[in-house]
Structures are given as structure tokens and as C-alpha cells.
């Protein structure tokens, strides 16, 4: 963890375009969360070339703040936690089981990092997560309250309790699917606090295990005010705010590199092969 005095909030806020208040309150939490989501892309280029990205805060600042790069969940949420702590929030680091496409919650390991942000003077913490690389991601944090629907920047979410065999309550984040008019699970978590060595192990596994999807194919996400853009391998998917979805195949390396640069705000390192298979 970076000491709050060491973390360069000025540089971070320039990167995300935040010009609002610098207070440890719920409004600032929501605003900075959304600004981060729209400014810093999700991407797995380090894992794609077989390297586990550094989670050292200074390296994250160099990569995500001072370069035209993004990262995946451990990078985004470690950086965001440092920013929140520099603002005066207390942060609990969580590990979650991603359930998108899973048959059961227990069939997935805890490989996703999320956060609880504790607002001074408020009894209820907020689930905050700027590193979920899916269209069901939170754009704004939500209070840790079960069975209540929240709308943030046009997306509808809720948290529910689900049964499991552990001693702690299991929470499930759900997003409302406009097309199906139904709720879809995103990830499940308990409130156990995880430490940096835990994420170092998970990060290495996700980046280097040949069975990991992040080690197998390109994955990049950019969230704009009017559209969500996803490049998953060769498939480019654009989802508009009204729910309109368009898809097309990216055919060659040059096009993929140009798309990352112009549409995602990512300058791909030389030597990395973007399109595999």
C-alpha cells in the first residue's frame, strides 16, 4: 500500500479528468469511480505476452496514470484503493468468484479483486469496483445492502445473499439484463479482507496459467458515456446506451493495433502479438 502522502492525486485526477471535490464522502466516491471507469481502459496485454503485471503502486501509477495503458482487475482496483485512501477513505480489499457463464458459484475460484469503500461518518460501506472487464460492471459504487436496486450511470444493479457452506455471508452482485428483462449474476464474495500477497499469487496464476483466458487471447474494454466497446480476441462488440449491439471481426494485427490506439486509448507495446489463433 502506498502511503497517502506518496500517492500523486494530482496526476491521477488529471488522468481520469476529475475536477470535483477532494472529500471522503459518497458523492466524491461515486464521481471518481465513474471518471476512472471512463478514462482508464481494461486490458490484458502483459498477460497476453506471458508476463504477470506488477502490482507495486509505483509501477501502477507509471503504467495506468502516466502511460497510454490500462490493466485488469488487480491493477485497476489496487490503484483505485490507493487513491481512495489518499482521499481519506478506509478500504477493504475483497476476492470474488466470477459467475458470468458459470453453472454454480462454487465452480469458480476467487480470482477477481473488488473493494469495500468505507465513507467516514456512514455506517454502510460501498461495493466499489473499477476493474471488472464486462458489460455488467459497476459504473458507480453501490451501498452494501441486500435486495435493493440501484441505478448508476444508466446501469441497474443489486446485491443479494446466496447460500453457501462457509461461515460468512455470501453476497452476489447482479446486473439487470435489458434484453432478457432479468437479473444476471456477475460475481460472488464474502467480506473477508485479502492482503497484497494473496493478490500477488492470484495475479501470477491468471497471467501465466495457459488455461487462463487472459493468457490466451486479447481482451480490451473501453467505457464511454454513450457506448461500451469490447475487443475479445478478434471479435469487436459495440453496445450503445439504448442496448443496440453491433459486432464485427478484426482481421489483422495492424487493424487491432490501430483500434487499440484510436478507440480504446491503448498504445500496445512492440513485440506483443495481439491476435492469436
Secondary structure as UniProt FT lines:
FT   TURN            4..6
FT   HELIX           9..16
FT   HELIX           26..39
FT   STRAND          42..43
FT   HELIX           45..48
FT   TURN            49..50
FT   HELIX           57..60
FT   HELIX           61..65
FT   HELIX           73..87
FT   STRAND          90..98
FT   TURN            100..101
FT   HELIX           105..107
FT   STRAND          110..118
FT   TURN            120..121
FT   STRAND          126..128
FT   TURN            135..136
FT   STRAND          142..143
FT   STRAND          149..152
FT   TURN            153..154
FT   STRAND          155..162
FT   STRAND          170..177
FT   TURN            178..181
FT   STRAND          182..189
FT   HELIX           196..208
FT   TURN            210..211
FT   HELIX           213..216
FT   STRAND          219..223
FT   STRAND          227..232
FT   TURN            233..234
FT   STRAND          235..240
FT   TURN            241..242
FT   STRAND          245..249
FT   HELIX           253..259
FT   HELIX           260..264
FT   TURN            270..271
//
